[in-house]
Amino acid sequence: MTLTIYGDHRSGNCLKVKWAAERLGLAYDWIEVDARDGETRSPPFLKLNPAGQVPTVVLPDGRALAQSNAILLHLAAGTDLIPADPYWRSKMFEWLFWEQHSHEPYIAAARRQMMRGASKKDLDAELVRRGDAALARMEAWLSAYPYLVDGRFSLADISLIAYTRLAHEGGFDLTKYPAVCVWIDRVEAELGLTVPA
Ligand SMILES: N[C@@H](CCC(=O)N[C@@H](CS)C(=O)NCC(=O)O)C(=O)O
């Protein structure tokens, strides 16, 4: 069996799984699931992922796995996308956990609200403040280093690029973060991404 990715093409969480699979040269089938109209809550889908969310994958051995960063870690096990050195591997986890706790909930949420018709001024000020804080943290790191972990490309970059490159769609002004912009170009080149997709 081939890897199957259940994903919504508008979701950064889903696209990061697609990009990792492609980077790793893994064959996959993509099944489009509309995360906005309840498709993830259908009984057949809930059998795959009781949390009712994409991305969800079914591995070639038939087992299902959810949570974007857990999927990345599984697909990339034993490859150079995960540092062999224990400290740098843990540092990569630090970025992955931070992405889900302190970046995605603000930047992706602002984007989601604007995609649903909100304007920038409708956004909750705290949401915007925390999103900008996340971008500022990345700017501080990326002003000194080309990638997020150990000076080289890793899963942390694949995870963080997903919503960072789309932050402007959530009303964030990326021109305030020049090192982040340079890193976006660098990671897009690594992944062969040319336009937001
Ligand atoms: N922490 C999860 C978040 C997944 C998530 O929020 N998925 C959204 C799309 S980006 C979804 O499936 N929403 C539909 C729903 O919750 O019903 C991950 O990283 O995979």
The ligand as an SDF file (V2000), in Angstrom:
LIG
                    3D

 20 19  0  0  0  0  0  0  0  0999 V2000
   -2.5650   20.3320   15.8570 N   0  0  0  0  0  0  0  0  0  0  0  0
   -3.1650   19.7730   14.6780 C   0  0  0  0  0  0  0  0  0  0  0  0
   -4.1580   20.7900   14.1430 C   0  0  0  0  0  0  0  0  0  0  0  0
   -5.0100   20.1960   13.0540 C   0  0  0  0  0  0  0  0  0  0  0  0
   -6.1180   21.1360   12.6610 C   0  0  0  0  0  0  0  0  0  0  0  0
   -6.4290   22.1070   13.3580 O   0  0  0  0  0  0  0  0  0  0  0  0
   -6.7180   20.8210   11.5390 N   0  0  0  0  0  0  0  0  0  0  0  0
   -7.7830   21.6410   11.0160 C   0  0  0  0  0  0  0  0  0  0  0  0
   -7.3990   22.0930    9.6200 C   0  0  0  0  0  0  0  0  0  0  0  0
   -5.9160   23.0640    9.6900 S   0  0  0  0  0  0  0  0  0  0  0  0
   -9.0480   20.8080   10.9400 C   0  0  0  0  0  0  0  0  0  0  0  0
   -9.0070   19.6570   10.5750 O   0  0  0  0  0  0  0  0  0  0  0  0
  -10.1940   21.4130   11.2830 N   0  0  0  0  0  0  0  0  0  0  0  0
  -11.4510   20.7750   11.1550 C   0  0  0  0  0  0  0  0  0  0  0  0
  -12.1070   20.4680   12.4510 C   0  0  0  0  0  0  0  0  0  0  0  0
  -11.4810   20.6800   13.5110 O   0  0  0  0  0  0  0  0  0  0  0  0
  -13.2630   20.0240   12.4130 O   0  0  0  0  0  0  0  0  0  0  0  0
   -2.0930   19.4180   13.6480 C   0  0  0  0  0  0  0  0  0  0  0  0
   -1.0020   19.9930   13.7030 O   0  0  0  0  0  0  0  0  0  0  0  0
   -2.3190   18.5450   12.8100 O   0  0  0  0  0  0  0  0  0  0  0  0
  1  2  1  0
  2  3  1  0
  2 18  1  0
  3  4  1  0
  4  5  1  0
  5  6  2  0
  5  7  1  0
  7  8  1  0
  8  9  1  0
  8 11  1  0
  9 10  1  0
 11 12  2  0
 11 13  1  0
 13 14  1  0
 14 15  1  0
 15 16  2  0
 15 17  1  0
 18 19  2  0
 18 20  1  0
M  END
$$$$
